Amino acid sequence: MSRGYSGFPMGLRTNMRTILAILLFAVLGPVPAAADIRADVAALFEAPALARDLGTIKLDIDRMVDPATDSAAALARIDSMAATISDMTPEGATAWERLAVLQRYVYQPGPWNGGNAFAYDHDDPLGEILESKLLAGYLSDRRGNCVTMPFLYVILGERLGLDMAPAMAPLHILVKFTDDSGAVHNLETTSGAGRARDQHYRELLPITDAAVENGIFLTPLDRRETVAVMAALVVEHLMARGRYHDAIAVSDTLLDQYPGFVYVMVKRGTAAYHLLRTEFHAHYPTIADVPEDKRGYLDWLLRINAESFDRAEALGWRPVEE
């Protein structure tokens, strides 16, 4: 498996532990975030929106990050791909046979893909460029990462009637495929969609027994959880632009839908850390220096930081050492 992680940054929690030992206040409540971005994300989980195909949902999310995304063109390309794969598939094919055709179409160059197969992007191995997680870009340049590659596979699989779902690993997404007998198999889309055992991921990544038992890693995601993982891109986008209050608010929305989403828990705690660092720690060296009217806000940020990491760790999350 190519270790094509998405380059998700972790919070500097050790520094926050030092601050927590110094600054303790009563909670008064959060600072409100921009209502529009949280409303847009929340609308993804309303019944009519959630029932749409995953390709449409993913492109709607991408447009929140890049309004210039041409959703119609991208959907037309996905439709064309699915139609070609269907034409390549023998009538009455089993799930494994249909999967083999999908794998050939995506990863092997041939007339079906214009001789230009989809491949892992070695120029951005950690997926550090936020725009590289947009589906339209992957469809265009055919160089992907562990976000775009599994999501396109699941999107195509959905259109082809295959039973597929994404699953989480630390800073990674894989695909769970259920065959005609009901057996579930891992597909590693950053490496030709080959099969991989759970133990393979556990040997490479910090996956604790608790994380497996609590279902936060290596467990197929349901539809709400899948959309929440897709929408984590919005949190990353907000964080990259210093919109930390909005990042916390959107994280809360995603955690309402997917309570075990430890990646977003960590992002939420990291956003609080940045606000603590810039709005308090850089300006007020002691407790006596913090104005009384800011102490409730300060304690809210301290609580967000601490509880986010505490909850993630209780579920079995551990930081990835890169």
C-alpha positions in Angstrom: 0.0 0.0 0.0 1.3 3.5 -0.8 1.2 5.5 2.3 -0.7 8.3 0.7 -2.0 10.0 3.7 -3.9 13.2 3.4 -1.4 15.3 5.4 -3.9 16.2 8.1 -2.1 18.5 10.7 -2.4 17.6 14.4 -2.8 20.0 17.3 0.0 21.0 19.7 -1.7 19.6 22.7 1.3 19.5 24.9 1.4 23.3 24.9 -2.2 23.3 25.8 -1.6 21.1 28.8 0.7 23.7 30.2 -1.9 26.4 29.6 -4.5 24.3 31.2 -2.5 24.1 34.4 -2.4 27.9 34.6 -5.7 29.1 33.4 -9.0 27.7 34.8 -12.3 29.5 34.4 -16.0 28.9 34.4 -17.7 28.2 31.0 -19.9 31.0 29.7 -20.4 29.9 26.1 -18.8 29.9 22.6 -18.3 32.7 20.2 -20.8 32.3 17.3 -19.5 31.2 13.9 -20.6 32.3 10.5 -24.1 30.8 10.1 -23.9 30.3 6.4 -21.0 27.7 6.2 -22.5 25.7 9.1 -25.9 25.8 7.5 -24.5 24.7 4.2 -22.8 21.7 5.8 -25.8 20.8 7.9 -28.0 20.8 4.8 -26.0 17.9 3.4 -27.6 15.7 6.1 -31.2 16.6 5.4 -33.1 13.6 4.0 -33.5 14.8 0.3 -29.9 15.9 0.1 -28.5 12.7 1.8 -30.4 10.5 -0.7 -28.6 11.9 -3.7 -25.7 10.0 -5.3 -22.4 10.3 -3.6 -20.8 12.0 -6.6 -23.2 14.9 -6.4 -22.7 15.2 -2.7 -18.9 15.2 -3.0 -19.0 17.9 -5.7 -21.4 20.0 -3.6 -18.8 19.9 -0.8 -16.0 20.7 -3.2 -17.9 23.8 -4.3 -17.9 25.0 -0.7 -14.1 25.0 -0.9 -13.8 26.1 -4.5 -16.9 27.9 -5.9 -15.4 27.6 -9.4 -15.9 23.8 -9.4 -17.8 22.8 -12.5 -20.1 20.2 -11.0 -22.0 19.5 -14.2 -18.9 18.7 -16.2 -17.5 16.5 -13.4 -20.8 14.6 -13.1 -21.0 14.1 -16.8 -17.6 12.6 -16.7 -18.5 10.3 -13.9 -21.7 9.3 -15.9 -19.6 8.5 -18.9 -17.1 6.5 -16.9 -19.9 4.4 -15.3 -21.5 3.8 -18.7 -18.2 2.6 -20.2 -17.6 0.3 -17.3 -21.1 -1.1 -17.6 -20.6 -1.7 -21.3 -17.3 -3.6 -20.5 -19.1 -5.8 -17.9 -20.5 -9.2 -19.1 -24.2 -9.7 -18.5 -24.9 -11.6 -15.3 -21.4 -10.9 -13.9 -20.8 -11.6 -10.2 -19.8 -8.8 -7.8 -16.2 -9.9 -8.1 -16.3 -9.9 -11.9 -17.9 -6.4 -11.9 -15.3 -5.2 -9.5 -12.5 -6.6 -11.7 -13.9 -4.5 -14.6 -13.9 -1.4 -12.5 -10.4 -2.1 -11.3 -9.2 -2.5 -14.9 -10.9 0.7 -16.1 -9.4 2.8 -13.3 -5.9 1.4 -13.0 -4.9 -0.1 -16.3 -4.3 2.1 -19.4 -6.4 1.1 -22.4 -8.9 2.4 -24.9 -11.5 2.6 -22.1 -9.6 5.4 -20.4 -7.8 6.9 -23.4 -4.6 5.1 -22.4 -4.4 7.3 -19.3 -5.0 5.3 -16.1 -5.6 6.8 -12.7 -2.5 6.7 -10.4 -1.2 7.9 -7.1 0.2 11.4 -7.0 3.9 11.1 -6.1 4.4 14.9 -6.4 2.2 15.4 -3.4 2.6 12.1 -1.4 1.0 13.4 1.8 -1.8 15.2 0.1 -0.7 18.5 1.6 -2.2 20.6 -1.2 -5.8 21.1 -0.2 -7.0 21.5 -3.8 -5.6 18.0 -4.5 -8.6 16.6 -2.6 -11.1 18.1 -5.0 -12.8 15.4 -7.2 -12.9 17.5 -10.4 -9.1 17.9 -10.3 -8.6 14.1 -9.9 -10.9 13.4 -12.8 -8.9 15.8 -14.9 -5.2 15.0 -14.1 -5.9 11.4 -12.9 -3.4 11.8 -10.0 -4.9 11.1 -6.7 -4.4 10.6 -3.0 -6.1 8.6 -0.1 -9.1 11.0 -0.2 -9.9 11.3 -3.9 -9.0 7.8 -4.9 -11.2 5.9 -2.5 -14.1 8.3 -2.9 -14.1 8.0 -6.7 -14.0 4.2 -6.4 -17.0 4.3 -4.0 -18.8 6.8 -6.2 -18.4 4.6 -9.3 -19.2 1.5 -7.3 -22.5 3.0 -6.2 -23.4 3.7 -9.8 -22.5 0.1 -10.8 -24.5 -1.5 -8.0 -21.5 -2.7 -6.0 -21.7 -2.9 -2.2 -18.9 -0.5 -1.2 -18.3 1.9 1.7 -15.3 3.9 2.8 -13.6 3.1 6.1 -11.2 5.1 8.2 -7.6 4.4 9.3 -5.3 7.0 10.9 -4.9 9.8 8.3 -6.1 7.4 5.6 -9.3 6.1 3.9 -9.7 2.7 2.5 -12.6 0.9 0.8 -14.7 -2.0 2.2 -16.2 -4.2 -0.5 -18.9 -6.8 0.3 -19.1 -9.7 -2.2 -22.1 -11.8 -3.1 -21.6 -14.1 -0.2 -21.7 -11.2 2.3 -18.0 -11.4 3.0 -16.2 -8.0 3.5 -12.8 -7.2 2.0 -10.5 -4.2 2.1 -9.5 -2.6 -1.1 -6.5 -0.2 -1.1 -7.2 2.3 -3.8 -3.8 4.1 -3.5 -2.3 0.8 -4.7 -4.4 -0.4 -7.6 -7.4 -1.3 -5.4 -5.7 -4.5 -4.3 -6.9 -6.5 -1.4 -5.4 -5.9 2.1 -6.0 -7.5 5.4 -6.9 -5.5 8.5 -3.7 -6.6 10.0 -1.8 -5.0 7.2 -3.1 -1.6 8.3 -2.5 -2.3 11.9 1.2 -3.1 11.2 1.7 0.2 9.4 -0.5 2.6 11.4 -1.2 3.4 15.1 -4.4 1.4 15.3 -5.1 0.4 18.9 -7.3 -2.5 20.0 -9.6 0.2 21.5 -9.9 1.9 18.2 -11.0 -1.3 16.5 -13.4 -2.2 19.3 -15.0 1.2 19.2 -15.4 1.1 15.5 -13.4 4.3 14.7 -11.0 2.5 12.4 -11.4 -0.3 9.8 -15.2 -0.3 10.1 -17.4 0.4 7.0 -19.1 3.8 7.3 -22.8 4.3 6.8 -24.1 7.1 4.5 -24.1 9.8 7.1 -20.6 9.0 8.3 -19.4 8.9 4.7 -20.8 12.3 4.0 -19.3 13.6 7.2 -15.8 12.3 6.1 -16.3 14.0 2.7 -17.2 17.2 4.5 -14.1 17.2 6.6 -12.6 19.0 3.6 -14.6 22.1 4.7 -13.0 22.0 8.1 -9.5 21.8 6.5 -10.4 24.7 4.2 -11.5 26.9 7.2 -8.4 25.9 9.2 -6.1 26.8 6.3 -7.7 30.3 6.2 -7.5 30.9 9.9 -11.3 30.7 10.3 -11.0 28.7 13.5 -14.4 29.6 15.0 -16.1 28.4 11.8 -13.9 25.3 11.8 -15.1 24.4 15.4 -18.7 25.0 14.4 -18.5 22.8 11.3 -16.7 20.2 13.3 -19.5 20.2 15.8 -22.0 19.7 13.0 -20.0 16.7 11.6 -19.6 15.2 15.0 -23.4 15.4 15.5 -23.7 13.1 12.4 -20.6 10.9 13.1 -19.8 10.9 16.8 -16.8 8.7 16.4 -15.0 10.9 13.8 -11.7 11.2 15.7 -10.0 13.1 12.9 -12.5 15.9 13.2 -12.3 15.8 17.0 -8.5 16.4 16.7 -9.1 19.2 14.2 -11.6 20.8 16.6 -9.1 20.7 19.4 -6.4 22.1 17.1 -8.6 25.0 16.1 -9.2 25.8 19.8 -5.4 25.7 20.3 -4.8 28.2 17.6 -7.3 30.6 19.1 -5.8 30.2 22.5 -2.3 30.8 21.2 -3.2 33.9 19.2 -5.9 35.5 21.4 -4.7 34.7 24.9 -1.3 33.1 25.3 0.4 35.7 23.1 -1.1 38.6 25.0 -1.7 37.6 28.7 1.2 36.0 30.5 -0.7 35.5 33.8 -4.3 34.9 34.9 -4.4 38.4 36.4 -3.8 39.9 33.0 -6.8 38.4 31.3 -9.8 40.8 31.3 -12.8 39.6 33.3 -15.1 39.8 30.2 -12.9 37.4 28.3 -12.5 34.7 30.8 -15.7 32.7 29.8 -14.5 32.7 26.2 -11.1 31.6 27.3 -12.4 28.7 29.4 -14.7 27.6 26.5 -11.6 27.3 24.3 -9.7 25.4 27.0 -12.6 23.0 27.3 -12.9 22.5 23.5 -9.2 21.8 23.3 -9.0 19.4 26.2 -12.3 17.5 25.6 -11.6 17.0 21.9 -8.3 15.3 22.5 -9.5 13.4 25.6 -12.5 12.0 23.7 -10.3 11.0 20.7 -7.8 9.3 22.9 -10.5 7.5 24.9 -11.8 6.0 21.7 -8.4 4.7 20.9 -6.9 7.4 18.6 -3.2 8.0 18.8 -1.1 10.6 16.8 0.7 9.4 13.7 4.4 9.8 13.8 5.5 10.9 10.3 
